[in-house]
């Protein structure tokens, strides 16, 4: 077990408590920007909040941090942003008004850690990493995860912001506890997980995934994000993948593991994520109600991104530039 002093010392040594996202060249361009590069590192992450997450991750690598440090500290950015209502502080609560968080992390050594149904901790990804680094377990949940976090120096905080609370009250008034408000018209609004994948100059890979989950969900619901093989999977010999969207669809198809296994069998990252979406189309009858997006990265630095329907975007740091792209989709407008 890592005590508070050791945890804080470790964080300080990685620049964890003082990190400020750097400034990289950022731009917006349309699909695709997917291919091979001999220049590493490469960082890819979901949604537009991935731009700042990528910047933070690259800053860690430039300062000599490990690829695991980089993916962890990259996703700190949306976790601590109260304006982001899908991750960490400020996330939409469940239908009872409680913000509950899920997160997972994997490193190049095959080790993994995750937490689910965690409340009152701004950085669930760091609790997940502590599970990975200091216990024989992979996942801790609920009260046990919170107790573990508090015993190791994490601070208990109220994560429900006034803005998220107002949205929750409005949703209850309109939907009567329906956990799927207006999915058809706003397929991306309620589940904007941050998943971040990276490969460093040594060719080592890691990934992180963190979310407050489906907005206004039934209390106790856990999505795909903390489940190794569903929301995130890393195999340092092959590649890595992560998912965003309605987690139930990803869990039913073990999506991220599927993407990596497809790459193991010769598919490019782009071919693999397209096949993973096709698997959902074929196997999940009600998939049209929802949105799913996958991103993937292999050992060559090749990337892939694909989604069910238009609206998913991703951030890519490659060849010294950090850019936002619109993903192609199975269904068109």
Secondary structure, 3 states (H helix, E strand, C coil): CCCHHHHHHHHHHCCCCCCCCCCCCEEEECCCCCCCCCCCCEEEEECCCHHHHHHHHHHHHHCCCCHHHHHHHHHHHHHCCCCCCCCCCCCCCCCCCCCCEEEEEECCCCCEEEEEEECCCCCHHHHHHHHHHHCCCCEEEHHHHHHHHHHCCCCCCCCCCHHHHHHHHHHHHHHCCCCCCCCCCCCCCCCCCEEEEEECCCCCEEEEEEECCCCCCCCCCCCCCCCECCCEEEECCCEEEEEEECHHHHHHHCHHHHHHHHHHCCCCHHHHHHHHHHHHHHHCCCHHHCCEEEEEEECCCCEEEEECCCCCEEEEEECCEEEEEECCECCCC
